[in-house]
Amino acid sequence: MKPMTIAQVSTVLGVKETTLNAWRFHGRQPLLQSYKIGGKVVYYESDVEAFIESSRKGKASPKVSSR
């Protein structure tokens, strides 16, 4: 399992880092699991790939609605 930084995941998903932080803080994307290691938030590459795959199948949305 390869850890990824918030910046890396942001680039892969095409969303801002602040969006990822909001998703994590508000629990908006439960399929995109994050972990805190040594005080830093990381995502595992396999989790990011699974999130991308699930969003392609319509199970998750890579964009947050503007409610």
C-alpha positions in Angstrom: 0.0 0.0 0.0 1.5 3.2 -1.2 0.6 6.3 0.9 -0.4 9.5 -1.0 -0.4 13.1 0.2 -3.4 15.4 0.1 -1.7 17.2 -2.8 -1.2 14.0 -4.8 -4.8 12.9 -4.3 -6.0 16.4 -5.2 -4.2 16.2 -8.5 -5.4 12.7 -9.3 -9.0 13.5 -8.6 -8.9 17.0 -10.0 -10.3 18.7 -6.9 -8.8 21.3 -4.6 -7.0 20.3 -1.4 -9.6 22.3 0.5 -12.3 20.1 -1.0 -10.6 16.9 0.2 -10.2 18.4 3.6 -13.9 19.3 3.7 -14.9 15.8 2.5 -12.8 14.3 5.3 -14.0 16.8 8.0 -17.7 16.5 7.1 -17.7 12.8 6.1 -19.0 13.6 2.6 -17.0 10.8 0.8 -17.0 7.7 3.1 -15.7 5.6 0.2 -12.5 7.7 0.2 -10.8 6.6 3.3 -8.0 8.8 4.9 -5.6 8.0 7.6 -3.6 10.0 10.1 0.0 8.9 10.3 2.5 10.8 12.4 0.2 13.8 12.5 -0.2 13.9 8.7 -3.2 12.9 6.7 -2.5 10.3 4.0 -4.6 8.3 1.6 -3.6 4.9 0.2 -3.3 4.6 -3.5 -5.5 1.5 -3.5 -8.3 3.4 -1.7 -8.0 6.3 -4.2 -8.2 3.8 -7.1 -11.3 2.2 -5.5 -12.9 5.6 -5.1 -12.3 6.5 -8.7 -13.7 3.1 -9.8 -16.8 3.5 -7.6 -17.4 7.0 -8.9 -17.3 5.7 -12.5 -20.0 3.2 -11.5 -22.1 6.0 -10.0 -21.6 4.9 -6.4 -19.7 8.1 -5.4 -19.3 11.5 -6.8 -15.9 13.1 -7.1 -17.5 16.5 -6.9 -19.3 18.0 -3.8 -22.8 19.4 -4.5 -23.1 23.1 -3.9 -25.9 23.0 -1.3 
